[in-house]
């Protein structure tokens, strides 16, 4: 596809999502997960995160489904969990809830190419899965994505919608609304080349995360996000830290600004969707986890050009800032 967002959109179309429907979405993520729901005239219903993975809370998910059925008289049309920053969600529990209520799962694995839960690749648990090949992802096609489909019939249907829903006539005939969502041949060629370095890139991101784990071990006030247990095998697309102001004397935003002055780019964690002005009036089921994470977290450099020496430099600058606050 031309983008991961396009893949989500086509997944929603094939799940029958339309005007007046509701789709359960993860709040703590990028807007590209929820926006395609709005494209279809449906309503995103936002679910907060659980502490271990920062992804969709399965307990809140079930509470929300029950409440939406009680309030609207019908169940949500789909569930759209995300494997945030490459960390697998509690996808087995999410899929169990989905199965209980017979709701399909559209799995956003845009950031999780190569990540695994119990040895199974992220993106292969739901009815559909989504990958992204944007310029900042594990591999890139400059811009692009993919929809993981269950069978050949779904593949054919996906490509039908992605090529303007052109019917098989010698002339141009259209009986449904389609989209120009195909990946270009040039981008696809880049992607085929990038596939040869995918394993190397994943290994590097895991290596950088391990370096950060060693660098921040024993540093009071910094928590590096890591696999909760051996069921999870994140690709560590981004390495992320939480900063405790009470222990460090500073907050994530000051750290971000000071590191920027040293030529070290960082980013705040995603601002939850239920706090975004565009979705201010959408139904949401929150427990405070994502808001706390947003107010404490930073994404730190982890890309393919980050060296062991870079990690040492980043550590030194962060600790120097903390020392100056004592």
Beta strands, then each sheet from edge to edge (+ up, - down):
strand 1: 22-26
strand 2: 43-47
strand 3: 78-80
strand 4: 104-108
strand 5: 116-117
strand 6: 120-121
strand 7: 128-132
strand 8: 145-148
strand 9: 222-224
strand 10: 232-233
strand 11: 239-243
strand 12: 267-268
strand 13: 284-285
strand 14: 297-300
sheet 1: 8+ 7- 4- 3- 1- 2- 13-
sheet 2: 6+ 5- 10+
sheet 3: 9+ 11- 14+ 12-
end
